[in-house]
Amino acid sequence: MRVLARVGVGPLCSAARAVIPCFWRGKYFSSGREPAENQVTPMLRHLVYKIKATGPITVAEYMKEVLTNPAKGYYVYRDMLGEKGDFITSPEISQIFGELLGIWFISEWMATGKNAAFQLVELGPGRGTLSGDILRVFSQLGSVLKNCDISIHLVEVSEKLSEIQALTLTEEKVPLERNPGSPAYMKGVTKSGIPISWYRDLQDVPKGYSFYLAHEFFDVLPVHKFQKTPQGWREVFIDIDPQASDKLRFVLAPCVTPAEVFIQSDETRDHVEVCPEAGVIIQELSQRIALTGGAALIADYGHDGTKTDTFRGFCGHKLHDVLIAPGTADLTADVDFSYLRRMAEGKVASLGPIKQQTFLKNMGIDVRLKVLADKSDEPSRQQLLQGYDMLMNPKKMGERFHFFALLPHQRLHGGSHPMNACQSKPSPSPVAGFGELAWR
Ligand SMILES: C[S@@+](CC[C@H](N)C(=O)[O-])C[C@H]1O[C@@H](n2cnc3c(N)ncnc32)[C@H](O)[C@@H]1O
């Protein structure tokens, strides 16, 4: 594996994208970090005690414990992203990804009347790379955003990652204000002088005109799994293997469980994954957007209500058995965008899911690539091209990842802008990314 150098290309250039962009949660390479096969981890011990005390647990409870348990959760105390970690994400692959998303938010802000202030709220910001790239675009387009009062709000449960985000994003001369007991557990000022705050829950983020961003966030939220049987739907649980007291196994519930209400009555698949936590977050986002305006942009791998068994683990850039050495590997399930759309309950309009390749193309990735490549030396140019290929190639991330947006109804159907005297209806401008980019 080759570690790539910093790309010195133009004013929008960011910090180095660290790796040859080959490792993402869908492609399996070795990083040298081997999965801890058959290891009795502290998390496994905790789960075995729990199951012995209260019986088998749902897959959702298992995912929640393994990923975000405050004492031992996979996400809580480690940096799992990048070359030495377990997977890589689009913002870590190329600066262009975040730049185009920054332009998307500015475009929506302009299309909806250039509000005097907005909050940028990122859910699950990883290393803070994506927000960093977006903030750089905001600085570069300072003349467009001038007089707009911007604040940044990060929703992050991981202590370790929030520290890395602060390092990436904040001005070190301004000390961080830490207040572990308060909803905003950390506050600071970004390198470009914008107030930034951290929360553990979206509910704690102040309400107000906001742009919400969730990249590879919904796929780590806990899913319930169900199997169709001759007796009807049965939920999948996790139990201790009777043959080995330090091993776990999947079992089917003997009777109906409460989570079955989440299955649609006309469901035709024989195996279904449902993520109620995603539903709650979408409802909260929808209510906020309907009430105070703004938009949500969600990017993740997923499907539109068609896939069945997608629950899987990643460790050291390899697929990992989800029940082995819990707490040492990432757990994930594809996002069901049809469920997210249903959960918006008509409060807001939704667009997508559309393929990452299409969204980025519509956002002008080719133009941006050319600008950067023309200013680069040969190694940096190769690096940019590799990053582009990883993001856009249908066999890599181009078709596997999708973009989905929530917008106020009036944004799509008109009503927020003064009417053109010649028209009987207002004509809202198209939403960037979801249609071809019109250069004006
Ligand atoms: C797969 S990583 C994606 C990171 C980043 N968005 C990226 O694309 O590089 C998931 C992120 O969500 C955070 N996370 C996981 N569960 C969460 C939860 N329930 N609430 C808030 N953040 C969570 C993780 O700590 C991590 O920052």
The ligand as an ORCA input file, in Angstrom:
! r2SCAN-3c Opt
* xyz 0 1
  C     -19.112      5.064      8.984
  S     -18.609      6.438      9.895
  C     -18.798      7.715      8.672
  C     -17.917      8.883      8.929
  C     -18.006     10.059      7.941
  N     -19.353     10.531      7.750
  C     -17.386      9.708      6.619
  O     -18.108      9.506      5.657
  O     -16.150      9.642      6.550
  C     -19.993      6.676     10.976
  C     -19.933      7.912     11.855
  O     -21.132      7.997     12.634
  C     -20.824      8.091     14.034
  N     -21.932      7.443     14.735
  C     -22.238      6.147     14.778
  N     -23.398      5.941     15.441
  C     -23.834      7.162     15.818
  C     -24.976      7.634     16.528
  N     -25.900      6.792     16.982
  N     -25.113      8.963     16.725
  C     -24.173      9.829     16.253
  N     -23.056      9.438     15.577
  C     -22.892      8.128     15.366
  C     -19.487      7.405     14.136
  O     -18.799      7.706     15.328
  C     -18.813      7.943     12.879
  O     -18.388      9.265     13.051
*
